[in-house]
Amino acid sequence: MRAWRVHEFGEPVAVLRLEEIDSPEPGPGQVQIRVACAALNFGDGLMCRGLYPLRPEFPFSPGLEVCGEVERVGDGVSLAIGQRVIAVPDLPHGGLAEACIANAANVYAIPDSLGDVEGAGFLIPYQTGHVALHRRAQIRSGETLLVHAGAGGVGSAAIQLGVAAGAEVIATAGGAEKCEVCLKLGARLAIDYRTEDFSTAVREATDGRGADVIYDPVGGDVFDRSTKCVAWEGRILVVGFAGGQIPTLSTLDLLLESFSVVGVYMGEYSRRERPTLDAVHAELLALHGKGTIRPLVGREISMEEVPLAIRDLGNRRTIGKIIIRIGDGPRI
Ligand SMILES: NC(=O)c1ccc[n+]([C@@H]2O[C@H](COP(=O)([O-])OP(=O)(O)OC[C@H]3O[C@@H](n4cnc5c(N)ncnc54)[C@H](OP(=O)(O)O)[C@@H]3O)[C@@H](O)[C@H]2O)c1
């Protein structure tokens, strides 16, 4: 089979090699998935550079998110051969390959109403958004939700889930085109945070109150300025650090404004709380079935285009999810 593999850490375009290798074998509790489509995540670039929290053994295939069919199962797995699934693969056998390995705990059956292209970009953005907004921030209908990097992978899903929860959504994004995307997704206001101070704009748009919930996949200055526009008793969700800086926080600000900073790490949720995620998955499929949420597929690419696409993702040049057609490509 063909697989992108990394043998040493470095820039993705330099260290990714497209190789012909044997298919990996599923061990106990694992499945082998024939990948129809995979989605890129910001973490793929970090992983190539050795900056991701997980550092798999060499050589490894990146790829954190796939849609495909169960081809083989290890001992103790009840999934049927041929079942269409979405999954977070188990490294080093990630999803940028014609076949990947996943622990059954990270595999979710899907109906044919969720096609292979959309399916590949469904699991991480929506599970992260749902757990963050509902479980961690306890968002309520009528609250104001501020979503940073709203035209990105996780941001675009958070806007849709916020609207579905009855929130008034404000988004930030880098540039006019991305702001337009946020408005189309249901945000009532989109702020180009590269040219405008979003903190002031959010205060103005909320009659000085600020945002009740802030979804932050960017970190750095964006986090710092979020603390200046969070509402009394608001919640700032720490989702990621795409900006490259991990911010620190004055607990005096927390005290004076009575707001909370709430972490979300889906890797750990899937290990600890599969029953919770089963319920979340069922709810997300129902929302997709009703057309309330729909993965924002910015680009579909071939296997060969992966390294340059990972570079674009790290350079703010992508919108929504980048989906890779793998092997025979999408069937549904
Ligand atoms: N906590 C979790 O469990 C979890 C789950 C999934 C993802 N994440 C994290 O969430 C973040 C977003 O992931 P994603 O895959 O959905 O990526 P993405 O949002 O599609 O892409 C990252 C976006 O961040 C914005 N950005 C701001 N400053 C940036 C900078 N200096 N360099 C690059 N991008 C910058 C850009 O949007 P603008 O141009 O609009 O600013 C860019 O498009 C990542 O940090 C990822 O690790 C965390």
The ligand as a Gaussian input file, in Angstrom:
#p B3LYP/6-31G(d) Opt

LIG

0 1
 N       -8.020000      20.489000      22.206000
 C       -8.255000      19.563000      21.314000
 O       -8.628000      18.446000      21.642000
 C       -8.070000      19.927000      19.856000
 C       -8.741000      19.209000      18.853000
 C       -8.552000      19.613000      17.519000
 C       -7.726000      20.690000      17.224000
 N       -7.075000      21.332000      18.236000
 C       -6.203000      22.495000      17.970000
 O       -6.986000      23.508000      17.387000
 C       -6.161000      24.321000      16.547000
 C       -6.811000      24.436000      15.178000
 O       -6.724000      23.164000      14.536000
 P       -7.308000      22.926000      13.081000
 O       -6.741000      21.627000      12.628000
 O       -8.790000      23.104000      13.088000
 O       -6.607000      24.090000      12.249000
 P       -7.308000      25.284000      11.457000
 O       -8.156000      26.059000      12.426000
 O       -7.954000      24.777000      10.238000
 O       -6.059000      26.151000      11.053000
 C       -5.458000      26.980000      11.990000
 C       -6.002000      28.419000      11.896000
 O       -5.529000      29.137000      13.014000
 C       -5.416000      30.489000      12.670000
 N       -4.130000      31.050000      13.061000
 C       -3.967000      32.148000      13.817000
 N       -2.690000      32.423000      13.978000
 C       -1.985000      31.495000      13.295000
 C       -0.601000      31.271000      13.073000
 N        0.356000      32.087000      13.598000
 N       -0.221000      30.219000      12.316000
 C       -1.136000      29.389000      11.809000
 N       -2.473000      29.556000      11.989000
 C       -2.894000      30.606000      12.730000
 C       -5.556000      30.578000      11.136000
 O       -6.855000      31.111000      10.854000
 P       -6.973000      32.706000      10.565000
 O       -6.173000      32.968000       9.322000
 O       -8.414000      32.911000      10.403000
 O       -6.390000      33.371000      11.766000
 C       -5.479000      29.145000      10.681000
 O       -6.234000      28.916000       9.518000
 C       -4.781000      23.678000      16.551000
 O       -3.960000      24.322000      17.502000
 C       -5.070000      22.251000      16.974000
 O       -3.957000      21.625000      17.572000
 C       -7.237000      20.954000      19.534000

